[in-house]
Amino acid sequence: MLWLVALFFQAPAYATWPLQDGNGEPLPSLAPMLEKVNPAVVNISTYTTRTVQQNPLLRDPFFRRFFNMPEQQMPEQKRRTQSAGSGVIIDAKNGTVVTNHHVIDGADEITVALEDGRSYTATLVGSDPDVDVAVLKIDGKDLVDIPVADSDPVRVGDFVVAIGNPFGLGQTVTTGIVSALGRTGLGIEGYENFIQTDASINPGNSGGALVNLKGELVGINTAIIAPAGGNVGIGFAIPTNMAQASITQILEHGEVKRGQLGVIIQDLTPELAEAFGIENGQRGALIAEVQENSAADKAGLKSGDVVVAVDGKDILSSAQLRNAVGVRKIGETLKLTIVRDGKTKVIKSKIGEPSTLVAGKDEAVHKFLEGASLKEADDADGVLVSEIAQGTPAARSGLRPGDVILSANKTRVKSIAELRKAVSKTDDRLLLQVKRGRAALYIILK
């Protein structure tokens, strides 16, 4: 912790220099900022009543008779459990409190306690489990809120302060820096775009505030990586811009109505970039499939397009594109910058209503497909891989039984004859577009 203090001597802070040393020189302190912010961070207690499961033997009449137990059934036992978390007041006038969905999930009663000792029974307005955000309302006077900042300008290395209720101890402040941005693929939430910080975050901090040195909210503390059960310097917060998109819809509709473009996407690997003629290390999200009659289809997006930016902001992965779409309202228009056949173009597409993706004769057609039993799909949508023999080239290709080959070398195929013709154009590499369940992806065989 001492090294952070040393760094703070050189870091510009908002109203953080009221103290003086013996020579009258100012000393750094976060106290003035925290005095304004702390009253807006609340402790949340939830109470849940659960039915205690009885031993099945106690409901067996033969067991009860054998042990001379009363014939009448034992009444169900209820257990009341309590858990603690944190929250942030973002609108003092209306008593709006933001926390994590997992903090209040399943709660029968939610109590919000302020720093000054006051407590209120909160009403749940709504929540978004996919982003892990929940909105509460309390009826209190003289509340204090935190100004919500734009989280996009946050940079790695920025100083941040985490405020919450770790282990139910009460309000606690920890400091650190932003360690990384745009963390995804953690499997914590449905939509992930986390700010990673080394400011100590522990159980009970969930739903608390991550603020910058100006006392502005930049994130909602959500999760930690804790192999030993405690803080190891890897914590995650939901950026305010991502949380605000859900909060706005919850306040308007009581829920989040999330739309979609109608595309199946995947990361653009170096091999796929080469196959699609993407040069200069360009990154993006590859569109593997466009659903028929979807918003993307109507906008003119095509399979094989690589999305490199949305509304002028670079897209580096499929998860980033998914997040960019997930925070927008149904009917909102996106400006997508794509690369198609080596040329860059801009396509405007609206966010559409959510929908469900509508998803012979065995013969070898190419040396890379040797060992795969192929037949034409029942719906004539492509070529079905019905079986794959072990130890064959097909078994090493990445194909799986049940896959439907939709295209080969960028040529649409609906029959084995069309597949044979398409793969005959190359001998050293195949680019297959495959439908797997409800998803689609590209596979390179070489």
N, C-alpha and C positions, 0 to 999 in steps of 0.2 A: 504493500500500500504506500510505502514511503516514496517509491519512485514516482508514483502518480502525483504526490504532493509536490515533488520537485518539478515535475513538468508543469504543474499549475502555476508555478511562479512565472513562467514564460508565456502562458496562454492568456489571451485577452478574454475577459469575462465581463458580463453585464452587471454592474453595480456590485462588484465583489471585492472592493478594496477599502473597507471602513476601518480595519484594524491596523495598529501601528506597533512597531517594535520599540525597543528602548531608545533608539535614535530618532524616532518619529517617522521612520520609513513605513510605507504601507505594506501590510501582509495580505496574502491572498486568502479569500474565504468565499465559500458558496452560501454562507448563512443568509445574507440579504435576499438572494434569489429564492432560496428555499423557504424563507419566511412568507413569501408571497405564494409559493406553489404548494407547499405541504397541506394547507387547509383544503385543497381541491382533490387530494388523494385520500380515498376512503378505504376502510376495512369492510369486507363483506363476509357475513356469516350466513350459511345456508343450513336449513334443517330439513331432513328427509325422513319420512316414515316408511319403513320397509317391513314386509311380512317375513317373519322368521320361518324358514322351512323346517317342518317336522320330519323326524325319522320315519320313513315309509312303514317300518314295522309297527309303529304306534297306531297306524290305521288298519292294520291287519287284525280281523276279529279272532283268528286262531291264536295269534301271538298274545293278544290281550287276554283271552280266556286262559291260556297256559300259565301266564304270570298273574292271574287273578286280578286283572286291572279293571276299573269301572267300564261298563259298556258304553256310556255316553262318550262322544268324541270330545277331545280336549279342544278348547277354543283356540283360534289362531292367535299367535303371539306377535305383537308389533314391537319393532325396535326403532327408536328415534336416534338418528345419527346427525352429527354436526361437522361441518367442514368450514375452512376459512380461505379467503382469497382477498383480492384487492380490486379497486375500481377507480375511475377518474370522472370527476364532474366536468363536463364540457359545456354545459349551459346552466348557469346558476339561476337564471330567471325561471326556467321551466323545470328545474330539478332533474336534468338529464344526466344519467350516469352510464358510463361505458365500462364493460368488463369482458371477460372471456365467456364464450358459451359453455365451456367445460366447467367453469366455476359454479354456474347456476343450474346446470343440466339435471333435471329430475327433482329439483328442490320444491318442497311444499311451502316453505316460508323463507324469505330473503330479508335480512336485516343489514342496513347500511349504517356504519358508525363513523362519525367525523372525528377529526383530530382533537376538537375541543370537548369531546365526550358525548355530544348529542348522538342519538341513534334514531333511525326511522325504519319502518317497515316499507320495503320497496315493492313496486309493481313491475312485473316483467312486461315490457312493451313488445319485444320480439327478439329473435336471435338468428344468426346465420352460422350453422355448424360448419359449413364448408370453409369459411374464413376464420371461424372461432371468435365471433364477436356477438355480444349481447347488449341490449339497451334496457336500462331500468329507469324508473321514475320515482322520485321521492318528493314529498310535500314539506319543504323546509324553508325557513326564512334566513336571510343573511348568509346565503351560500356563497362560496368562492369557486370560480371555474378556472381552468387552464386554457390559455390561448392555443389553438390548434395550428401548427405550422405545416407548410408544404414540405413533405418528406423527400421530394425528388432531389433537392440540392444537397441532402446529407451526403457526406463523403467519408470514405475510410480514413480513420485518424481523427475525426471530430470527437471532441469530448462530450460525453453524455452522462446523465445521472439517472439511476433507477430508483424509484420510490415505491414501496409496497409494504406488505404485511407478512414477511417470511416466517414460516413455522408458527404463525399465530402470535408472534411476539408483540406485535404492534408496529406502528409506522417506523420504517427503517430506510435509511438513505445509503446508497453505495454509488461509487463513481468508477468510470472507466472510459474506454474509447469505442468507437465503431470499428469492429474487427473486420467485417465483410458486409457486402450488400447483395441482395438478390439471391439469398440462399433458397434453394429448392431441392426437391427430391428427398426430403427427410422423412416423408410418410407421416407427418404430424397432422396436417390438414389437407383438405381437398384442393385448396388454392394456396400456394406457398410463394412468398417473395420476401423472406424475412431479413430484417436487420440483425446481424450478429454482433454481439457486444461482449466484452470481458467484464463489464460492471456486474458485480455479484447478484445473480438472480437465483432464488431458492424456492422450494415448495411454499406456496402462500403468496409469492410475488405475482402470480398469474392475474392478469387484468390490471396491474398497476401501470404507472407512468414511466415512460422513457423520455426524458426532456433534454433539450440542449442547454447551453450555458446562459441563454436568454430567458430560460424558464418556459419555453414553448414545447408543447407536446409533439414529439416526432414519431412515437411508437407506443404500442400497447404490449407490455411484457407478456410472453405467452408460454415459453417452454425452455428447457435446458437439456443439455447432454450431461448426464450424471451417472457414470459407471459405478461410483461408490455411494450414490444416493444423495450427494450434496453438490455444491457448486464447484466446478473445475475450470471456470473461466470461459465457458461457451454457452451463452444464453441467446435467446431469439425473441424478437419483438415484431409485431405486425406494423408495417409502415402506416402512418396516419392516412395517407392518400388511399390506400387499399381499404383500411377500416372505414373511412368516411363514406366510401361508395356504398357499403352495406348499411351503415348507420342512417344515411339519407333515406334509403328505401324502407328501412324498418320504421322510421318515424312517419313516413308517408303511407305505407301499406300494412305495417305490422309484420312484414316478412320481406324476404329478398326474392324478386322475380328475375331469375338469371336466364338470359337468352343464349343464342349460339349463332355462329356463322354457318355451321353445317359442313364442316370439313374434318377429316382425320389427318393429324399432323404427327411429324416425328422430327427428331434432331437431325441437323445436316452434318453428317460425318464427313471427314476428308475424302473418303472413298466415294460417297454419294455426291459430294461437291464436284469431284472430278468427272463422275458419270454424267452430271447435268451441266457441265461446262461452266461451273462457278469458279472464278479465279481469284487470285490475290488474297487468299485466306478469308474470303467473305463468309460470315456466319449468318445463320437465320433458321427458320422453321420450314421444313419441307412439307408441302401438302401432298399426302399420300392418296387421298380420295376426296371427292366433292360429292355430297349427297344430292341426288336428283331433286330439283324444285326447291332447294334450300336457298337461303339468302346469298350464300357464296355462289351458287350456281346461277342465280339471277344476275349477280354482279359481274359474272364472266370469269371468275376464278377457275383454274383448271388443275387437274392432277399433274404434279411435277413442278408447279410454281413454287418458288422459294420466297417466303415473306421475310424481308430484311428490315422493315420499319413499319411502325403503326403511328400515324399522326406525327411523323417526323422523328419519332424516338426509335433508336436502333433495337431490333429484335435479335437476340443472340441464341435463343433456344426455343424449343416447342413449349416448354413450361412458361416462358416469358410471354409468348403469344397467347397462350391459354389464360394467363392472368390478365393481360390487356383486354381480352374479350370479356372475361368473367366479371370485371368491375364496371362494365358499361350497362346501361339500361336497354331494354328491348325497344327497338325502333331507332336507337341512336346510330349515327353514321360514322364509320371508320374510314380513314384514308390509308390504304395498304400500299406500301412500296414493295413490289415484287420483282424478281428476276425470272424471265421466261425466255428460254432458248438463247441465253447469254445477253439479253437486252433488258434494261430496267424500265419499268412502267409503273404508273400509279393507278390503282383501282379503288373506287369508293364502294363500300358495301355496308348495308344496314345490319344491325343485330336482329336476328330473327327469333321467332318463338321456339322454345325447345321442342324437339321432336325425337322420335326413336329411329335410329338408323336401320333401314330395311336391308337387312342383309340379303355304254361303252366298252369302250374296248381298251384294255390295258396295253400299253406299248411304250417303249423307250423312244424319246424324240431327240435327246441330246446326251452327250457323254456325262455332263454334269447332273443330269436327271436320271441317270442309270440307277435302278433300284427302286424308283418311285412308280407306283401303280396309279395311272391317270385315267380319268374318265370325264366326260362332259357333265358339268353340273346340271342338276335337275331343272333349275330355272334358266338355263342357257346363259348364265351370267359369266361363265369362265370355265376353267378346267380344274376339276377337283382332284386333289391328292388324296387318294383313298387309303393307301398303305405305303410304308417305306421299309425296305429290307435293311436289316442291320449290316454294318460293315461296307455299305455301298457309297458311291459318291453322293447320292441323294441324302443319305443319313448324315453326311458331313456338311450339307449345304445350308442348314438352318431351317429348311422346310419341315413342316409337321403334318401328320395325317389330319385331314379336315381342312387344310388350307385350300383356298380357291385362287388359282393364278388368274389375275385380271388382265395383265399385260406383260409382254416380254420385249425388252429393248425398246421401250416407249411405244410399242404397237399393241393396240387393244386386241385381245384374243377371246373368243367365245367357244372355240372348239379345239380339239386336238390337232386338226389339220392346220388351223390358223396358228396355233402355238408352234407346230413344227416349222412352218414357213418363217415365223418371226425369229426363231432361234437359229435358223440356218444361216442367218446373216453374219454370225460371229462364231469364232471357235475358241477364243481365249477368255471370254467373259460374258456373263449373262446378267442383265438387270431385270429382275422380276418384280412386278407389283402384285402383292398377295393380300387377300382378305382373310383375316383370322378372327373368327367369331364376329364381333361387331366392330372390330378395328381393321385398319389396313396399314400396310407397311411395305417398304421396298427392301429387297434382298439382293445382294450382289454375289454371284457365283463365279469363282475363278480358280 
